[in-house]
């Protein structure tokens, strides 16, 4: 799912300008994380928190300090000081507390550690990215309260934390896989990995393989050869199991190394 779709889910509840900044820093944080640039990821997490708190403050009518006058703790305390019941407790307390935790890790540890100790940046970035994903999911849940299933919200956010590869593109919902040495089985696994944790119908997957140049017969054969790697919900809606994810990641990693 694109950041533009997330923006549409948040539009009308939060100011568009602020949401644009939130998603910009979130995407940058995830991109650095996936590229193992831990310190850069942490730095962008701090900016994500600042953008999120500014968004909440404007939503709740809390005054913002301009420039260097803006302080994370000041905004968090101001939100907590709002009268109970005037705004949702998620906006008033829960999200700001998660922001404080994230900001503390991003700002107070970051690259500042002794050179002879175990580098904490990987662990820090891991927890910060996941808490940030929760924060974004909570913003979507609040904005779409009663209009979207909580599990769908989780899937929407998880789809934003996905590796981007130069040989995969999506056009109007159709996924194209441009592997150098590809088989219908490999393409099927890559498509399933891209969609994970969402499910796809077997018929839809066959159609996706046909878009990638395979005959219906070859596509159906590929599905039969991957059935031990997927979970079927009983209605022919499938998603990859852990062994399938591992195999798909290996295919992707090999392809990345081939063009590096």
Helices and strands as residue ranges (DSSP letters): H 3-10, H 16-34, H 38-60, G 67-69, H 72-80, H 89-89, I 90-94, H 95-108, H 121-143, H 150-158, E 168-171, E 174-177, H 184-195, E 200-201, H 202-211, H 216-226, G 227-229, E 230-232, E 237-240, H 242-259
